[in-house]
Amino acid sequence: MPEIPTRAAIDTSRCPMCGQSNQCANEAEKGTGIAQGPCWCTEAVFTPELLHSVPAEARRLACICARCAGATIAQTVGH
């Protein structure tokens, strides 16, 4: 049986879907202590399908990157 990552093993600065930096301003502020502007995600629309596709162990722990969010949104709008 595969080992499920613990909360501490989740890298919150990386997109749980593609592994690239998620550019989350909230995480940047936590990591640096330097105030950031509003995160890009505050105006993004995350479809239920997109949120469901996040690996269960990372849900509500790591932010989806703009590229993955945009790709899914574009696919949804196109159909």
C-alpha positions in Angstrom: 0.0 0.0 0.0 1.5 3.4 -0.9 2.5 5.7 1.9 0.2 8.8 2.3 2.3 12.0 2.8 1.8 13.7 6.1 0.7 17.3 6.4 4.4 18.2 7.0 5.5 16.4 3.8 3.2 18.6 1.6 5.2 21.5 0.1 2.7 24.3 0.3 4.7 26.4 -2.2 4.2 23.9 -5.0 1.0 23.1 -7.0 -0.3 19.7 -5.9 -1.2 19.0 -9.6 2.0 19.8 -11.5 4.6 20.3 -8.8 5.6 23.8 -10.1 5.6 26.9 -7.9 2.1 28.0 -7.2 3.1 31.6 -6.7 0.8 31.9 -3.7 1.2 35.3 -2.1 -0.1 34.0 1.2 2.6 31.3 1.4 5.3 33.8 0.3 4.2 36.0 3.2 4.3 33.1 5.7 7.8 32.1 4.4 9.4 35.5 4.3 7.5 37.6 6.8 7.2 40.3 4.2 3.7 41.6 3.5 2.4 40.6 0.0 -0.4 42.0 -2.1 -3.5 40.0 -2.6 -2.9 36.6 -4.1 -3.9 36.0 -7.7 -6.3 33.3 -6.5 -8.6 35.7 -4.7 -10.1 36.6 -8.1 -9.8 33.1 -9.7 -12.6 30.7 -10.2 -11.9 27.1 -9.2 -14.4 24.7 -10.6 -15.6 21.7 -8.6 -14.0 19.4 -11.2 -10.6 21.1 -10.7 -10.8 20.9 -6.9 -11.8 17.3 -7.1 -8.8 16.5 -9.2 -6.4 17.6 -6.5 -4.8 14.6 -4.8 -6.8 13.9 -1.6 -3.7 14.2 0.6 -3.1 17.8 -0.6 -6.6 19.1 -0.6 -7.0 22.3 1.4 -3.2 22.2 2.1 -1.5 23.4 -1.1 -2.6 25.9 -3.6 -3.2 25.1 -7.3 -1.0 27.2 -9.6 -2.5 29.7 -12.1 -1.4 27.5 -15.1 -3.3 24.4 -13.8 -6.3 26.5 -12.8 -6.3 28.3 -16.2 -5.9 25.1 -18.2 -8.9 23.6 -16.4 -11.0 26.7 -16.7 -10.2 27.0 -20.4 -11.2 23.3 -21.0 -14.5 23.8 -19.1 -15.4 27.0 -21.0 -14.5 25.4 -24.3 -17.1 22.6 -23.9 
